[in-house]
Amino acid sequence: MGKYQELAVFITSSSAACDECGEELGKRAWIVLSEQKKAYCLSCADLDHLVFLPAGDTALTRRSKKHSNLWAVVLKWSQARKRYERQGLLVEEAALLQAEEECAADEEQRMAARERARERRAELDLEYVKSFAKALREQFPRCPKQTAEAIARHACLKYSGRVGRSAAAKALDPRAVLLAVAAHVRHRETRYDDLLMAGIERSLARRQVQPEVDAVLAKWQNGAAGGHR
């Protein structure tokens, strides 16, 4: 598919599989391509915490990019025009919510923004969130309560049709919990997002922040050591 100047996510026209986790993603999969032309699902590419903002609202797009520490353009191949065309952006949900509020010129628009936020929150299975948070605290008893709840909410988002999800997460597999916590730490406690936005290859960026991630995990595990990828 070739290199793209911005951090890009491609919607495939044919069936695809993730070269890292091996998951079959089907047709119209959302993937990230490495410089070696390997395809990664959004989960493996560390972009599955972002939400999709369709193209069309210039002000909302501009403001969402401004407030989002990490974002990616979504592209789809146009057979008729023989080129990739923008479908929208993947941005942080908090950035999108803030942009929606800024774009709301009157109370009716603000109510619409709150309703969209309510619908996104309604996608969560609250009972599963509770179980995931419990399993998380068993592995990481020193993880702050609010942080554990935030990680659980993200990990338990229902399958959206664009993010490859592991069956292990539904089973509350300990490694799935570990990976969810590590991903949160990587994005929130290190400079990882800044490295990605600077064009650093994902694998190199991960290696650079790995010591920081391991230090936080060890702290939350009462000092117990535990490696991960």
C-alpha angles and dihedrals in degrees: 000000000000135000122305125201094230128053098275140195117199127209105216124224093208136040116293140185130204112253091209108044096019094230116156104236099185126212122333089024120171109234143164120221123217124214086260089058093249116148122228129187116235091258093057091041090057093240101105092100090067125092128223121252110189119224119257107075106082097186094047091048093049094048094044090054090048093055099038117091089200127029139155134200116238115223134188128188114246109211091194095051096031093227143090114267128199115252096178140281139293108224139163111279093231089054091050092049091050091048091049090053092049091049093049104103095180142016094269091059092046090052089052090052091051091048091053089051090049091052091052091050090048089064089073121098098222095198091053090047089055092050093047092049090051092051089047093053090050090059097035108029092168095053107118112258096237091048092050090051092049092050091048092050092051094044091051100051107133117251105281099194093254107060122074109230127197119232086222090070092059089051090052089239110189092233091051088053091048092050092048091052093045091051091052092050091047093055100036106031103037140047090255096119091049090053092051092049089050089060098256112155111256095240092050092046090051092051091050094054098035095099090054092048092049091049093054093045091050090050092051091047093058090260096308114146120234129163125213141166 
